[in-house]
Amino acid sequence: MDKIRIKAEFYGQVQGVGFRYTARHAAGALGLTGWVRNEYDGSVSAEVQGDRAVIQEWLRVIQSGRYIEISHIDMNEIATIDDERSFRVDY
């Protein structure tokens, strides 16, 4: 398994459109861990951990959300967290 962790910043129409809940639902369905939260500048931040191919599927699912319109994503690979067990919405 190619386990990685990605830090992502999503820009566009990503707040007030169910983005965080779509991200959490998709992550749970795909067996990914991490978190997602709204930022004060209107963007959404997330860290997601799991198999590289599964993370790509998670990104595809999020981008196909009904009202979500992502204009840009900044992503970086970061260190994994060994004891993380779930994906949560942070406030």
N, C-alpha and C positions, 0 to 999 in steps of 0.2 A: 504494500500500500504506500502510495506517494503522499504521505500526510504533510500538509503545509498549513500556514495561517496567513491570511491576507487582511491587510488594513485597507479599507476603501472609503473614499469620500464621494458621495453621489450628488450631482448638481442638476438642476432643472425643476420640473414640477414634481417634487418628491416629498413635500410636507402637506398634510391635510388630504391625502389621497389613498390612505391605507398602506403606504409603503412599508412601514415597520412591521405591520401585522402580516403582510404578504411575505416579507423577508423571514419572519419567524416561522410562519406556517410552512414555507418551502424548505427551510433549514431542518425543521422537525421531520418532515416527510422524507428528506434525503439523508438524515442521520448526521447532519453537521452540527457543530457547536460554535458558540461565540455570542455576540451581542449586536444590537443596532440601537441608535438613538438620534433624535433630532438635534441639530445645532442651531445656535442663535442667528447665524447668517442665512438660514433657509436651506442649508444642505443637510444631508443625512450621513452620519458616520457609521461604519460597521467593521467588526472584525469577525471573520468566519474561518473555521478550521475544519479540515477534512481532506479527502482525496482530491487532488488537483482537478480531475475530470468531473467530479461531483460538484465542486465549487463552480466550474464553468456552467454546469446545468442549473445551479442555483441562480447565477447571474442571468441566464436566459429566461428563467421563470419570472424573476423580478421585472425584467425589462418588458415582459409581455403583459404586465398588470394593466387592468382596464383603464385607469385614469393616470397611471404613472407615466411621466415623460422625462426620461433621463437624457440630459444634454451632454453630460461629460462625467467620466469616472476617473479619479486618481487612485491608483492601486499600487501597493508595495507589499512584498513578501516580508513577514516578520517572524520572530521566534514563536514556536508552538508552545501551548500551555498543556502540560501533560495531564493534569487532574480535572480539566474542564469536562462537564458531563451534559450540558444542555445549551440551548440557544435562547437568549432572553432579550426582551425589550427594556432598555434602560431609559430612565426619565431624568 
